[in-house]
Amino acid sequence: METVSELLQRLEYLQHFNREERIWMGTMVSFMRRHLPNWQETTFCCMPAYRNGHHYIAFYASRGSFAFYINDSGEWLHLKEQLSHAAFGKRSVRVPLENTAVIPVFFDACRSVSRRVNRIKKRAQSTNFLKNDSVAKKLLR
């Protein structure tokens, strides 16, 4: 798989985006790089995609709309509450490109998923620590 940078460097990829699509794509890629640098940047089906463990965020702009893909069902439901005018699919949200006012909603969704992933990782680390500690106590008896 190629990185988003490699994908964006290919001229033919950039050529097929119109001005509005480039605004959405550039804004989201810049946000992800700046605010979630620990997420692995890659591409999936020619879409910028970001992975952290089993969680992913991907997006694409085409045919007059912006599509946002996420596998966090809690955040997907939250987006459904916030963006009543949007079209929803299986783990995806689609909004018209003209509606740039909702970009911060997607930023918040990304931050929220990142916080949830960090909490899960911390909980797993503390659970592993406690399990290791109890094993050590049993060995010392």
C-alpha positions in Angstrom: 0.0 0.0 0.0 1.2 3.5 -0.7 1.1 6.4 1.7 -1.3 9.3 1.2 1.8 11.5 0.4 2.7 9.1 -2.4 -0.8 9.1 -3.7 -1.2 12.9 -3.6 2.1 13.2 -5.5 0.7 11.4 -8.5 -0.5 14.1 -10.8 -3.4 12.0 -12.3 -4.9 11.6 -8.8 -5.0 15.3 -8.2 -6.3 16.1 -11.6 -9.6 14.5 -11.1 -10.6 16.6 -8.1 -12.3 19.8 -8.6 -11.7 22.9 -6.4 -14.3 21.9 -3.7 -13.1 18.4 -3.5 -9.5 19.5 -3.1 -10.5 21.8 -0.2 -12.2 18.9 1.6 -9.4 16.4 1.0 -6.6 18.8 1.8 -8.3 20.0 5.0 -9.0 16.5 6.3 -5.5 15.2 5.4 -3.9 18.2 7.1 -6.0 17.8 10.2 -5.2 14.1 10.5 -1.5 14.7 10.1 -1.4 17.6 12.6 -3.7 16.3 15.3 -3.5 12.5 15.0 0.2 11.9 14.0 0.3 8.5 15.8 -2.3 7.1 13.4 -0.8 5.1 10.5 -1.4 7.0 7.2 -2.2 4.8 4.2 -4.6 4.5 1.4 -7.5 2.1 0.9 -9.3 1.9 -2.5 -7.6 5.2 -3.5 -8.9 6.9 -0.3 -6.7 8.5 2.4 -7.1 6.1 5.3 -5.8 6.3 8.9 -5.4 3.3 11.2 -4.7 2.9 14.9 -5.0 -0.7 16.0 -8.4 -2.0 14.8 -9.9 1.4 14.3 -9.8 3.3 11.0 -10.9 6.6 9.5 -11.1 7.1 5.8 -12.6 9.8 3.5 -13.2 10.7 -0.1 -14.7 13.6 -2.1 -16.5 12.9 -5.3 -19.7 13.4 -7.2 -20.6 16.5 -5.3 -20.3 14.9 -1.8 -17.8 14.1 0.9 -17.8 10.6 2.3 -16.4 9.8 5.7 -15.9 6.2 6.8 -15.4 5.1 10.4 -15.6 1.7 12.1 -16.4 3.1 15.5 -20.2 2.5 15.9 -20.5 4.9 18.9 -19.1 7.8 17.0 -21.1 6.8 13.8 -24.3 7.1 15.9 -23.1 10.4 17.3 -22.6 11.7 13.8 -26.0 10.5 12.9 -27.5 12.6 15.7 -25.5 15.7 14.7 -25.8 15.5 10.9 -29.5 14.8 10.4 -29.3 16.2 6.8 -26.5 13.8 5.8 -26.9 10.4 4.0 -25.8 7.4 6.1 -24.6 4.1 4.9 -22.9 1.2 6.6 -20.2 2.9 8.7 -20.2 5.9 6.4 -21.5 9.5 6.3 -22.0 11.5 3.1 -22.6 15.3 3.0 -22.7 17.7 0.1 -19.4 19.4 -0.7 -21.1 22.8 -0.4 -21.7 22.3 3.3 -18.2 23.1 4.5 -19.7 24.2 7.9 -19.8 20.6 9.0 -16.0 20.1 8.6 -15.5 20.8 12.4 -18.0 18.0 13.1 -15.8 15.5 11.3 -12.7 16.9 13.2 -14.5 16.3 16.5 -15.4 12.8 15.4 -11.7 12.0 14.6 -10.6 13.4 18.0 -13.3 11.4 19.8 -12.3 8.2 18.2 -8.7 8.9 19.0 -9.5 9.5 22.7 -11.5 6.3 22.8 -8.6 4.3 21.2 -6.2 5.8 23.7 -8.5 4.9 26.7 -8.8 1.3 25.3 -5.0 1.0 25.0 -4.4 2.4 28.6 -7.0 0.0 30.0 -5.4 -2.9 28.2 -2.0 -1.9 29.6 -3.2 -1.6 33.1 -5.0 -4.9 32.9 -1.9 -6.6 31.6 0.1 -4.9 34.4 -2.3 -6.2 37.0 -2.3 -9.7 35.6 1.5 -9.7 35.6 1.5 -8.4 39.2 -0.7 -11.1 40.4 1.4 -13.8 38.7 4.5 -12.3 40.4 2.8 -12.4 43.8 1.8 -16.1 43.3 5.4 -16.9 42.4 6.7 -15.2 45.5 4.5 -17.2 47.8 
